[in-house]
Amino acid sequence: MARPQATHEVLVDDAKVRVTRWDFAPGAETGWHRHGMDYVITTVTPCSMLLEEPGGTSRTVGFAAGLAYRRDEGVEHNVVNAGAAPMSFVEVELKA
């Protein structure tokens, strides 16, 4: 069964950063993607994320609202809202 797609809105895109807000209905996904830049995620709501990773592995991680974490360029995954409530986060991609 196909999952609904998460929605996103680019809030800032300049020479230094791209800032995107992501909103997920329960069960919605980003689709497979590879990050071309280092990035920081800040959760707007509590987030229960199913991270599908290359090779068929997956893991579920949970974050309270208002937390941040950083990842390096090259991460490849599909992010799915594994919770029963909508979730949102803001992604800041750091341009070279």
Backbone as ProteinMPNN parsed JSONL, in Angstrom:
{"seq_chain_A": "MARPQATHEVLVDDAKVRVTRWDFAPGAETGWHRHGMDYVITTVTPCSMLLEEPGGTSRTVGFAAGLAYRRDEGVEHNVVNAGAAPMSFVEVELKA", "coords_chain_A": {"N_chain_A": [[0.83, -1.172, 0.0], [0.567, 2.183, -0.872], [2.131, 4.923, 0.688], [1.045, 8.095, 2.064], [2.4, 11.263, 0.958], [4.743, 13.305, 2.644], [4.529, 16.833, 3.227], [6.256, 19.787, 2.211], [7.84, 22.985, 2.732], [9.911, 25.4, 1.472], [11.585, 27.703, 3.346], [13.74, 29.455, 3.529], [16.268, 30.08, 1.192], [19.314, 30.611, 0.4], [22.677, 31.782, -0.264], [24.025, 30.549, 1.821], [22.421, 28.773, 3.41], [19.71, 26.358, 3.245], [16.481, 26.296, 4.345], [13.932, 24.27, 5.382], [10.602, 23.464, 6.077], [9.05, 20.543, 7.175], [6.121, 18.616, 7.061], [4.144, 16.007, 8.287], [1.505, 13.797, 7.903], [0.05, 11.165, 9.902], [1.755, 8.211, 9.107], [2.783, 9.244, 6.727], [5.429, 9.85, 4.316], [8.778, 10.903, 3.337], [9.867, 9.928, 1.027], [12.481, 8.178, -0.71], [15.708, 9.563, -0.356], [18.874, 11.238, -0.745], [21.056, 13.058, 1.221], [22.62, 15.946, 0.19], [24.076, 17.783, 1.534], [25.524, 18.751, 4.72], [23.366, 18.776, 7.583], [20.898, 20.124, 9.879], [18.331, 19.174, 12.036], [15.441, 20.4, 13.59], [12.952, 19.665, 15.803], [9.511, 20.436, 15.615], [7.149, 19.472, 16.582], [6.466, 16.652, 18.785], [8.202, 13.835, 17.537], [7.961, 10.732, 16.018], [9.885, 8.777, 14.263], [10.185, 6.556, 11.618], [12.936, 5.32, 10.184], [13.891, 4.318, 7.18], [16.478, 2.543, 5.744], [19.332, 2.145, 3.487], [19.849, -1.12, 2.087], [17.792, -2.439, 3.249], [17.411, -2.167, 5.968], [15.894, -0.793, 8.947], [14.912, 1.601, 11.426], [13.375, 2.891, 14.37], [13.052, 6.073, 15.741], [12.603, 8.437, 18.358], [11.724, 11.791, 19.186], [11.368, 14.544, 21.345], [9.405, 17.574, 21.129], [11.079, 20.514, 19.995], [13.747, 19.73, 20.077], [17.088, 19.285, 18.725], [19.201, 17.895, 16.182], [22.169, 16.882, 14.386], [23.363, 15.884, 11.169], [25.664, 14.371, 8.837], [26.538, 15.166, 5.424], [25.48, 12.98, 2.804], [23.861, 11.074, 3.979], [21.423, 8.631, 3.421], [18.056, 7.854, 3.085], [14.588, 7.014, 3.854], [12.126, 8.833, 5.389], [9.568, 8.245, 7.669], [6.487, 9.007, 9.212], [5.95, 7.469, 12.072], [4.169, 7.641, 14.088], [0.925, 8.234, 15.689], [-0.055, 10.769, 15.483], [0.051, 13.949, 13.714], [3.284, 15.107, 12.587], [6.017, 17.442, 12.682], [8.98, 19.028, 11.466], [11.856, 21.21, 11.211], [14.276, 21.564, 8.78], [17.613, 22.436, 8.352], [19.797, 22.964, 5.902], [23.25, 23.047, 5.337], [25.123, 24.994, 3.32], [28.094, 24.821, 1.346]], "CA_chain_A": [[0.0, 0.0, 0.0], [1.349, 3.413, -0.982], [2.016, 5.871, 1.803], [0.903, 9.498, 1.657], [3.648, 12.017, 0.927], [4.914, 14.463, 3.521], [4.589, 18.097, 2.498], [7.356, 20.642, 2.655], [7.876, 24.362, 2.262], [11.218, 26.03, 1.628], [11.412, 28.975, 4.035], [14.907, 30.274, 3.189], [17.222, 29.418, 0.302], [20.273, 31.628, -0.013], [24.021, 31.268, -0.529], [24.586, 29.847, 2.973], [21.552, 27.721, 3.954], [18.341, 26.101, 2.787], [15.661, 25.96, 5.496], [12.697, 23.66, 4.895], [9.694, 22.882, 7.067], [8.427, 19.291, 6.75], [4.908, 18.249, 7.792], [3.783, 14.623, 8.007], [0.333, 13.149, 8.48], [0.438, 9.821, 10.348], [2.06, 7.282, 8.02], [3.349, 9.91, 5.549], [6.865, 9.654, 4.105], [9.485, 11.845, 2.468], [10.394, 9.266, -0.166], [13.923, 7.949, -0.607], [16.542, 10.684, -0.761], [20.252, 11.317, -0.233], [21.362, 14.44, 1.597], [23.791, 16.47, -0.492], [24.732, 18.762, 2.415], [25.339, 18.574, 6.159], [22.094, 19.388, 7.943], [20.42, 20.137, 11.255], [16.882, 19.028, 12.171], [14.839, 20.845, 14.841], [11.572, 19.199, 15.832], [8.471, 21.4, 15.98], [6.237, 18.643, 17.37], [7.074, 15.357, 19.061], [8.371, 13.082, 16.291], [8.287, 9.308, 16.014], [10.325, 8.591, 12.884], [10.688, 5.301, 11.082], [13.985, 5.618, 9.215], [14.211, 3.19, 6.3], [17.844, 2.797, 5.321], [19.786, 1.258, 2.419], [20.089, -2.51, 2.45], [16.589, -3.02, 3.84], [17.321, -1.986, 7.413], [15.091, 0.338, 9.403], [14.91, 1.811, 12.868], [12.451, 3.928, 14.811], [13.618, 6.992, 16.726], [11.629, 9.404, 18.848], [12.259, 13.054, 19.673], [10.411, 15.512, 21.893], [9.359, 18.856, 20.417], [12.089, 21.496, 20.366], [15.104, 19.175, 20.103], [17.832, 19.398, 17.472], [20.332, 16.997, 15.956], [22.922, 17.16, 13.159], [23.857, 14.728, 10.403], [26.593, 14.719, 7.77], [26.201, 14.946, 4.02], [25.575, 11.596, 2.334], [22.838, 10.221, 4.589], [20.382, 8.206, 2.49], [16.98, 7.217, 3.832], [13.205, 7.434, 3.712], [11.612, 9.168, 6.721], [8.136, 7.967, 7.756], [5.871, 9.298, 10.506], [5.538, 6.2, 12.674], [3.256, 7.932, 15.184], [-0.507, 8.356, 15.424], [-0.376, 12.194, 15.373], [0.899, 14.658, 12.754], [4.585, 15.55, 13.094], [6.677, 18.481, 11.883], [10.32, 19.466, 11.838], [12.524, 22.148, 10.319], [15.581, 21.082, 8.339], [18.524, 23.479, 7.881], [20.925, 22.398, 5.145], [24.387, 23.972, 5.387], [25.797, 25.048, 2.025], [29.549, 25.062, 1.431]], "C_chain_A": [[0.887, 1.252, 0.0], [1.084, 4.316, 0.216], [1.718, 7.264, 1.261], [2.258, 10.191, 1.712], [3.619, 13.139, 1.963], [4.918, 15.714, 2.654], [5.747, 18.919, 3.047], [7.243, 22.02, 2.03], [9.27, 24.907, 2.523], [10.988, 27.431, 2.18], [12.528, 29.966, 3.716], [15.766, 29.459, 2.244], [18.147, 30.5, -0.237], [21.642, 30.981, -0.211], [24.577, 30.412, 0.609], [23.757, 28.677, 3.471], [20.296, 27.535, 3.11], [17.576, 25.616, 4.007], [14.307, 25.485, 4.979], [11.882, 23.139, 6.064], [9.034, 21.661, 6.427], [7.254, 18.982, 7.658], [4.436, 16.88, 7.325], [2.451, 14.277, 8.667], [0.796, 11.798, 9.027], [0.63, 8.893, 9.136], [2.675, 7.909, 6.789], [4.862, 9.759, 5.509], [7.449, 10.763, 3.238], [9.726, 11.244, 1.094], [11.902, 9.138, -0.008], [14.682, 9.163, -1.11], [17.919, 10.562, -0.126], [20.545, 12.786, 0.043], [22.679, 14.872, 0.957], [24.571, 17.486, 0.324], [24.617, 18.282, 3.858], [24.036, 19.265, 6.53], [21.797, 19.261, 9.422], [18.901, 20.042, 11.206], [16.492, 19.583, 13.548], [13.373, 20.438, 14.811], [10.642, 20.315, 16.29], [7.457, 20.724, 16.892], [7.009, 17.431, 17.871], [7.118, 14.553, 17.757], [8.727, 11.632, 16.584], [8.601, 8.953, 14.566], [10.762, 7.154, 12.636], [11.686, 5.69, 10.009], [14.289, 4.346, 8.443], [15.545, 3.504, 5.654], [18.256, 1.807, 4.239], [20.056, -0.151, 2.944], [18.908, -3.156, 3.138], [16.488, -2.884, 5.348], [16.409, -0.806, 7.734], [15.209, 0.422, 10.915], [13.918, 2.924, 13.174], [13.12, 4.749, 15.894], [12.543, 7.991, 17.12], [12.318, 10.623, 19.418], [11.121, 13.888, 20.238], [10.423, 16.763, 21.017], [10.477, 19.762, 20.916], [13.503, 20.977, 20.455], [15.763, 19.323, 18.739], [18.904, 18.323, 17.405], [20.931, 17.307, 14.593], [23.36, 15.876, 12.496], [24.766, 15.234, 9.278], [25.985, 14.483, 6.393], [26.315, 13.459, 3.692], [24.563, 10.651, 2.936], [21.779, 9.914, 3.531], [19.319, 7.469, 3.275], [15.612, 7.655, 3.316], [12.693, 7.658, 5.123], [10.097, 9.012, 6.699], [7.647, 8.381, 9.139], [5.312, 8.002, 11.049], [4.544, 6.405, 13.81], [1.809, 8.045, 14.725], [-0.948, 9.809, 15.252], [0.485, 12.822, 14.269], [2.231, 15.037, 13.399], [5.183, 16.556, 12.129], [8.086, 18.709, 12.395], [10.829, 20.462, 10.813], [13.925, 21.621, 10.057], [16.386, 22.27, 7.821], [19.699, 22.787, 7.218], [22.01, 23.458, 5.039], [25.155, 23.915, 4.064], [27.266, 25.373, 2.218], [29.9, 26.475, 1.062]], "O_chain_A": [[1.834, 1.355, 0.779], [-0.047, 4.445, 0.684], [2.09, 7.586, 0.133], [3.158, 9.753, 2.43], [2.612, 13.827, 2.133], [5.272, 15.655, 1.477], [6.156, 18.76, 4.197], [6.648, 22.206, 0.968], [9.754, 24.882, 3.655], [10.293, 28.245, 1.572], [12.293, 31.172, 3.643], [15.974, 28.267, 2.469], [17.82, 31.206, -1.191], [21.742, 29.758, -0.314], [25.503, 29.63, 0.392], [24.321, 27.677, 3.914], [19.882, 28.425, 2.367], [17.97, 24.636, 4.639], [13.625, 26.194, 4.24], [12.41, 22.454, 6.94], [8.531, 21.722, 5.305], [7.367, 19.071, 8.881], [4.338, 16.62, 6.125], [2.298, 14.452, 9.875], [1.864, 11.33, 8.633], [-0.231, 8.81, 8.261], [3.061, 7.185, 5.872], [5.502, 9.564, 6.542], [6.737, 11.459, 2.514], [9.784, 11.969, 0.101], [12.525, 9.896, 0.736], [14.352, 9.727, -2.152], [18.105, 9.882, 0.883], [20.308, 13.647, -0.804], [23.718, 14.241, 1.157], [25.599, 17.996, -0.123], [23.725, 17.502, 4.188], [23.635, 20.229, 5.876], [22.357, 18.418, 10.122], [18.256, 20.745, 10.428], [17.136, 19.272, 14.55], [12.636, 20.82, 13.902], [10.947, 21.046, 17.233], [6.969, 21.323, 17.85], [8.127, 17.202, 17.411], [6.173, 14.592, 16.969], [9.679, 11.348, 17.31], [7.697, 8.841, 13.738], [11.6, 6.611, 13.355], [11.316, 6.326, 9.022], [14.874, 3.407, 8.983], [15.737, 4.58, 5.088], [17.627, 0.761, 4.075], [20.442, -0.338, 4.098], [19.0, -4.304, 3.572], [15.567, -3.433, 5.952], [16.184, 0.067, 6.896], [15.556, -0.548, 11.589], [13.657, 3.789, 12.337], [13.684, 4.206, 16.843], [11.682, 8.345, 16.316], [13.366, 10.516, 20.055], [10.032, 13.928, 19.666], [11.36, 16.975, 20.248], [10.788, 19.78, 22.107], [14.394, 21.716, 20.873], [15.083, 19.468, 17.723], [19.444, 17.895, 18.425], [20.281, 17.92, 13.746], [23.688, 14.896, 13.166], [24.648, 16.375, 8.832], [25.046, 13.703, 6.231], [27.162, 12.762, 4.251], [24.413, 9.527, 2.455], [21.3, 10.81, 2.837], [19.629, 6.56, 4.046], [15.497, 8.537, 2.466], [12.809, 6.773, 5.97], [9.419, 9.566, 5.835], [8.326, 8.129, 10.135], [4.311, 7.491, 10.545], [4.117, 5.433, 14.434], [1.509, 7.962, 13.534], [-2.103, 10.058, 14.908], [1.536, 12.281, 13.926], [2.301, 15.262, 14.608], [4.904, 16.538, 10.93], [8.356, 18.6, 13.591], [10.313, 20.552, 9.699], [14.662, 21.277, 10.982], [15.919, 23.02, 6.964], [20.494, 22.114, 7.873], [21.742, 24.61, 4.698], [25.764, 22.896, 3.737], [27.639, 26.106, 3.134], [31.074, 26.844, 1.08]]}, "name": "protein", "num_of_chains": 1, "seq": "MARPQATHEVLVDDAKVRVTRWDFAPGAETGWHRHGMDYVITTVTPCSMLLEEPGGTSRTVGFAAGLAYRRDEGVEHNVVNAGAAPMSFVEVELKA"}
